[in-house]
Structure formats: C-alpha cells, structure tokens
Amino acid sequence: MRSLQSRLTAGLIVSLVLLFLLQWWIVGAAIRSLTESYVVSRLRHDTENILAALLISETASPSLDPERIDPVYKRVFSGHYYQIRLGETELRSRSLWDQALSIPPVAPGDRTTLHAAGPQGQPLLLSVSGFKKQDREVAIAVAEDLSAVEADFRRFQLLYGLVSAAILGILILAQRRLIVAGLAPLEKVRREILSLERGEIGRLREEVPGEVQPLIREINRLLEAMHQRLQRSRNALGNVAHALKGPLTLLMQLADREEIKRSPALQKELREQTETIRHLLERELKRARLAGRAQPGKPLALAEEIRHLVGALKQIYHEKRLTIEWSVPTERVVLGDREDMLELLGNLLDNACKWGRRRVMLLLEQGTDGGVLISVEDDGPGCPPEGLQRLSDRGVRIDESAVGHGLGLAIVKEIVTQYSGEIGFGRSERLGGFLVRVKLPPFRRDSVSAAPTGKIAPDVIDS
C-alpha cells in the first residue's frame, strides 16, 4: 500500500489540477461572454444609427443618409457590415462588395444574435433586429469580424494558462512541504518503531499528535503486556522445573534401592519412564520459553556471548580436549530475542561438542539480504544419508527420529520455525562429521539496512 504522504500528495495534485482547469474554463467563458456582450451592444448602437439613417418614401426607393453612416461600412471587407431587408428591397454596405449576409426572418420588435461566416470566411458576430418604420417592416442585420477578438482571446488564454501553471506548480510545492511537515510526527514514530525493533528502546514516546496518541498508547500497553506475560511464563516454567527436579531425582534414586534391584525388569521400566518424563519435561519447558519474532529484538554482542558459551562447553566436555573454532561479526547484530538466540547457538554447539572427536567449528555471517547464516560442524561420526533425509523431512519430530541428535536439534528446529528461517543437515566437507546450516531472515524488513555487516571476529579455543 502506498504511503500516506504519496496518497495525500497525489490527491491534492489531482484536485488542484482539476480546480485550475475548471477555473481556466470559467474565466475563459466569462471573458468571451463579456467580449461578445460588448460587441453586441456596439452592433445594436450601429443598428439604431442605420435605422435613423434609413429614408423611406412613397415616391422613391428606400435609401440611406450617407452622412449618418460610419465610414467603416464604406471600406471593402473592413470587417464591419450591414444589410437591410425592406420587403423585396435589400440594401447592403459597400464593405460587403458583392457578397450578402444570410439573414434569418425576424418579426418587428424582435432581436437575435448569432455567429456566421463573413465574406472571406472569417467569423462574424451577427445582430439581426426587426423594426416597423412608416408602416413597413424592416429587418436590419449588422455584423462585425471577430478574427482580431478571437486572436486576442487566444493570447489571453495562453498567458492566463502559463500564469496558472506557474501558480499551480508553486502551490504543489507548498502543499508538499506542508504535508511533509504535517506528517513529520509520524516519521518520528516510524523511526522509534525501528529503534524498538532493534531493541534500542523499550517503549514508544507518547508525545505525539492527538490523532495517533491512542494507537501509540495501545502499542505500549501491548508491549508491556507481552513482556510481562513472557516473564511470567518463564518464571512459572522455572518454578515448575525446580519443583519437579526433586521428585524426578527421588525416582531415579528409588530405582537404585535394593528392593527394586531384585526386579531388573521393574528397575529398567522405572528408569526408562523416569528418563522419558525428564526428557519430555525438558523439551516442553524449553519450547515454551521461546519468545519468537513477536518480541522486539535487541542487538547481541555475538563475540562476547559466543565466548561465554564456548567457555561453558569447555568445562562440560573438558575430557575430550576439543578445539572449538568460531567466527562471528564483531558488531552487535539484531537476530531476535536474546534468550532464543542463545538457546539456538547453545544447542547447536552442544550437539557438535557431544559428537565431535577433536574439532568443532562455528561460522556466523551476514547474508546479502540482511539475514544471518549459521553453520556448525564437527569431526564426529556424522549421520547416515537416510538419517539426514529423515531429519530434513517436514513435520518430523527430530527428538523422535535420531538418537543423540534429539532434544537439542528439536529446540533448534522449533526456534528456526518461529523465526521463519530454514535449517538443513549434511556431512561436513572440512571436518567429515555432522553439519547443520541455519538461515534466519532479517529480523524486520525495515531493519535490513540497519543490520551491521562488520568485520568477523575469529577465535579458536582449545578445551
């Protein structure tokens, strides 16, 4: 959908253009009407003079008093013409030469005005009036050439159009500036939302215009509610895990009691069921703690976080004396919720350390689209081709499909799914063991340009 600014600008431009076209047409029509009214009044004045100059006698043919006729009617094709019809007699001005005007019938006392073609095809404004003089009906037609008037009118329209276009351009620029100034608070809100998505701020400022203030308040309220709900959920899950830890430990100890050892089948069943409960509980607790893309992401100092993770794994797998190599961007990167990302990276590294013999390698880099590419590989036994195919099948529960690569990769796949990412499994060409590739899209579309694409911080830690 187009932005408000472009929609408002387009709407106002169309409105202004239509308004100026209407104004241009109205002004042109008004000027033409005023001009023709002036010409008609002059023609009627000349008609009165010609009527007064008309001499009617019972003994002679009708004639005109030349002293009372304007000389302009005596020049051939002067642009001013008259024609008199008196019964079968017609009197024409010398300016018509051998041409004649087409006069419509008109009754005494009536007047009509019309446009007609002149002797040379030029446009004429023709005024025809009916009179009765000395008991005889007289029709007098007076015409004037409008060529000069039309030329002046066209020049006026052109000049007026150019001036109107210049004023229209100025108004469009002015209204665009006004729209930009009017929408400036919304631009500030947009930048704050981007900062919120990157985790730079925790809530939006409410010092905004009254029209959008309710929306900002609801967004802040929703953010606070989601944050509190996530915290309550994580706290509750932690309490549940702590509360169940004791009974599960007690059940495991119960399986080692002498009376249980006397029944190996019962002891085996008890241990298996207890381990199943612990496994399911751990899986669901980890899955429920995920925040997903709904929460604002915060920039992660990946180098520092990975260093802590590798240090912890170094303590856990100290007997293997693993060499853990890793390479990540030095700048802070917006991936998503911090707990989710640490869970993802921690499970990937833990799985690799668990199966690797001597070496584990982690590579995290920015994609060209602003997303993140993660690959973790080890030099362990890897996974057979049929197992890799099953791991990659959609809808397959990893924790039920592969021994050893279960819970950790199940959580990884759950996180990748929640972040609309992609995950792939294969055999490492460099180390020969298991390879996991994860591709996460930009955390937000608008934050692609802000995603850091900085230097890589390589490191190697020997356990």
Beta strands, then each sheet from edge to edge (+ up, - down):
strand 1: 54-55
strand 2: 63-64
strand 3: 80-86
strand 4: 89-92
strand 5: 111-117
strand 6: 123-133
strand 7: 136-145
strand 8: 299-300
strand 9: 323-329
strand 10: 333-334
strand 11: 359-366
strand 12: 372-378
strand 13: 422-427
strand 14: 434-440
strand 15: 456-462
sheet 1: 1+ 2-
sheet 2: 4+ 3- 7+ 6- 5+
sheet 3: 8+ 10-
sheet 4: 13+ 14- 12+ 11- 9- 15+
end
